[in-house]
Amino acid sequence: MDYFIVVVTTLAGLAFHAWLFVRFRRWADRDLALSMASNDAGKRTWMLERLAEARAQRVPRRQLPAWLEQRASEYPSAEQSMGETN
């Protein structure tokens, strides 16, 4: 019975640490995307959508910052949009 308790607690601890690791990585990726959006609410939403797109495309973690920077540069700013409508 003692071994069972040790095994169960060890496995629970490992699962919890794995969950935390994944969670922290997601938070870091989200913060990275939001940091590229500044205070523009529309761009923040757009960057979070691009982050979801990167996850769907399985962009490697090392390439994610460059990938997000490229997408951030593609964001249509308000000045460009106003210039096109006038």
C-alpha positions as CSV (number, residue, x, y, z in Angstrom):
1,M,0.0,0.0,0.0
2,D,2.9,2.4,0.8
3,Y,4.3,1.9,-2.7
4,F,0.9,2.6,-4.3
5,I,0.6,5.9,-2.4
6,V,4.1,6.9,-3.5
7,V,3.4,6.0,-7.1
8,V,0.1,7.8,-7.3
9,T,1.5,10.9,-5.7
10,T,4.5,10.9,-7.9
11,L,2.4,10.5,-11.0
12,A,0.0,13.2,-9.9
13,G,2.9,15.6,-9.3
14,L,4.4,14.8,-12.7
15,A,1.1,15.4,-14.4
16,F,0.6,18.7,-12.5
17,H,4.1,19.9,-13.5
18,A,3.5,18.9,-17.1
19,W,0.2,20.8,-17.1
20,L,1.9,23.9,-15.6
21,F,4.7,23.7,-18.2
22,V,2.2,23.7,-21.1
23,R,0.1,26.5,-19.4
24,F,3.2,28.7,-18.9
25,R,4.2,28.2,-22.6
26,R,0.7,29.2,-23.8
27,W,0.8,32.3,-21.5
28,A,4.2,33.3,-22.8
29,D,3.1,32.9,-26.5
30,R,-0.1,34.9,-25.8
31,D,2.0,37.6,-24.1
32,L,4.4,37.7,-27.1
33,A,1.5,38.2,-29.5
34,L,-0.1,40.9,-27.3
35,S,3.2,42.7,-26.9
36,M,3.4,43.1,-30.7
37,A,-0.1,44.7,-30.7
38,S,0.6,47.6,-28.4
39,N,-2.6,49.2,-27.1
40,D,-4.6,48.8,-30.3
41,A,-7.6,46.7,-29.3
42,G,-8.3,45.7,-32.9
43,K,-4.7,44.6,-33.4
44,R,-4.7,42.7,-30.2
45,T,-7.7,40.6,-31.4
46,W,-6.1,40.2,-34.8
47,M,-2.8,39.1,-33.2
48,L,-4.6,36.5,-31.0
49,E,-6.2,35.2,-34.2
50,R,-2.8,34.9,-35.8
51,L,-1.5,33.1,-32.8
52,A,-4.4,30.6,-33.2
53,E,-3.5,30.3,-36.8
54,A,0.2,29.6,-35.9
55,R,-1.0,26.8,-33.5
56,A,-3.2,25.3,-36.2
57,Q,-0.3,25.3,-38.7
58,R,2.0,23.9,-36.0
59,V,4.6,26.7,-36.4
60,P,7.7,25.5,-34.5
61,R,8.3,27.4,-31.2
62,R,11.6,28.8,-32.2
63,Q,10.1,30.3,-35.4
64,L,7.0,31.7,-33.6
65,P,8.4,35.2,-32.8
66,A,9.6,35.8,-36.4
67,W,6.3,34.4,-37.7
68,L,4.3,36.6,-35.5
69,E,6.4,39.7,-36.4
70,Q,5.8,39.0,-40.0
71,R,2.0,38.8,-39.4
72,A,2.1,41.9,-37.2
73,S,3.6,43.8,-40.2
74,E,0.7,42.6,-42.4
75,Y,-1.9,44.2,-40.1
76,P,-3.9,46.9,-41.9
77,S,-3.4,50.1,-39.9
78,A,-6.2,52.7,-39.6
79,E,-4.3,55.1,-41.8
80,Q,-4.0,52.6,-44.6
81,S,-7.7,51.8,-44.4
82,M,-8.7,55.4,-44.4
83,G,-6.4,56.1,-47.4
84,E,-8.0,53.4,-49.4
85,T,-11.6,54.5,-48.7
86,N,-11.0,58.2,-49.6
